Amino acid sequence: MRTYTIVVEPEEDGGCFVTVPALPGCLTRGSTVEECQARAAEAIGMRIAGLVADGEQVPAEAGKPQLLSVTVAA
């Protein structure tokens, strides 16, 4: 079993865009947070299966991503 952090970002249309920082290129979308979690689990499983099939190493999450704010003059 592996645990990965997912980032759920709201979209203008009301849905959400999901990324997995530890697995670049692993993305999905959902309408609700619950749907995002379910779809992310599927996407992560597929990404890991693809890496294994290609003989590549499956990355582990090195640490929890941080969300920070930066203020800039506009």
C-alpha positions as a Markdown table, in Angstrom:
| # | Residue | x | y | z |
|---|---|---|---|---|
| 1 | Met | 0.0 | 0.0 | 0.0 |
| 2 | Arg | 1.2 | 3.5 | -0.8 |
| 3 | Thr | -0.2 | 6.9 | 0.2 |
| 4 | Tyr | 0.1 | 9.9 | -2.0 |
| 5 | Thr | -1.0 | 13.5 | -1.5 |
| 6 | Ile | -3.4 | 14.9 | -4.1 |
| 7 | Val | -4.0 | 18.6 | -4.9 |
| 8 | Val | -7.6 | 19.5 | -5.6 |
| 9 | Glu | -8.1 | 22.8 | -7.3 |
| 10 | Pro | -11.5 | 24.3 | -8.1 |
| 11 | Glu | -12.2 | 25.1 | -11.7 |
| 12 | Glu | -14.4 | 27.9 | -13.1 |
| 13 | Asp | -17.0 | 25.5 | -14.3 |
| 14 | Gly | -17.6 | 24.2 | -10.7 |
| 15 | Gly | -15.6 | 21.0 | -11.1 |
| 16 | Cys | -12.1 | 20.3 | -9.7 |
| 17 | Phe | -8.7 | 19.5 | -11.3 |
| 18 | Val | -6.6 | 17.0 | -9.4 |
| 19 | Thr | -2.8 | 16.5 | -9.5 |
| 20 | Val | -0.5 | 14.2 | -7.7 |
| 21 | Pro | 2.8 | 16.0 | -7.0 |
| 22 | Ala | 4.8 | 12.9 | -6.4 |
| 23 | Leu | 3.7 | 11.4 | -9.8 |
| 24 | Pro | 4.2 | 14.0 | -12.5 |
| 25 | Gly | 1.6 | 13.6 | -15.3 |
| 26 | Cys | -0.9 | 11.9 | -13.0 |
| 27 | Leu | -4.0 | 14.1 | -13.3 |
| 28 | Thr | -7.8 | 13.8 | -13.2 |
| 29 | Arg | -10.9 | 15.8 | -12.7 |
| 30 | Gly | -14.1 | 15.4 | -10.6 |
| 31 | Ser | -17.3 | 17.2 | -9.6 |
| 32 | Thr | -17.0 | 16.7 | -5.9 |
| 33 | Val | -14.1 | 16.1 | -3.4 |
| 34 | Glu | -15.3 | 12.5 | -3.0 |
| 35 | Glu | -15.3 | 12.0 | -6.7 |
| 36 | Cys | -11.8 | 13.6 | -7.0 |
| 37 | Gln | -10.5 | 11.2 | -4.4 |
| 38 | Ala | -12.0 | 8.1 | -6.1 |
| 39 | Arg | -10.7 | 9.2 | -9.5 |
| 40 | Ala | -7.3 | 10.1 | -8.1 |
| 41 | Ala | -7.0 | 6.6 | -6.6 |
| 42 | Glu | -7.8 | 5.1 | -10.0 |
| 43 | Ala | -5.4 | 7.4 | -11.8 |
| 44 | Ile | -2.6 | 6.6 | -9.3 |
| 45 | Gly | -3.2 | 2.9 | -9.7 |
| 46 | Met | -3.0 | 3.2 | -13.5 |
| 47 | Arg | 0.1 | 5.4 | -13.4 |
| 48 | Ile | 1.9 | 2.9 | -11.0 |
| 49 | Ala | 0.9 | -0.1 | -13.2 |
| 50 | Gly | 2.3 | 1.8 | -16.3 |
| 51 | Leu | 5.6 | 2.5 | -14.5 |
| 52 | Val | 5.9 | -1.1 | -13.4 |
| 53 | Ala | 5.1 | -2.4 | -16.9 |
| 54 | Asp | 7.8 | -0.1 | -18.3 |
| 55 | Gly | 10.3 | -1.3 | -15.7 |
| 56 | Glu | 10.6 | 2.1 | -14.2 |
| 57 | Gln | 10.8 | 2.8 | -10.5 |
| 58 | Val | 7.6 | 3.9 | -8.7 |
| 59 | Pro | 8.3 | 7.2 | -6.8 |
| 60 | Ala | 7.5 | 7.4 | -3.2 |
| 61 | Glu | 6.3 | 10.7 | -1.7 |
| 62 | Ala | 9.4 | 12.3 | -0.3 |
| 63 | Gly | 7.4 | 14.7 | 2.0 |
| 64 | Lys | 4.2 | 16.5 | 2.3 |
| 65 | Pro | 3.7 | 19.3 | -0.3 |
| 66 | Gln | 3.2 | 22.7 | 1.2 |
| 67 | Leu | 0.8 | 25.4 | 0.1 |
| 68 | Leu | 2.3 | 28.8 | 0.4 |
| 69 | Ser | 1.1 | 32.3 | -0.6 |
| 70 | Val | 3.3 | 34.9 | -2.3 |
| 71 | Thr | 2.1 | 38.5 | -2.7 |
| 72 | Val | 3.4 | 40.5 | -5.7 |
| 73 | Ala | 2.7 | 43.9 | -7.1 |
| 74 | Ala | 0.3 | 43.7 | -10.0 |
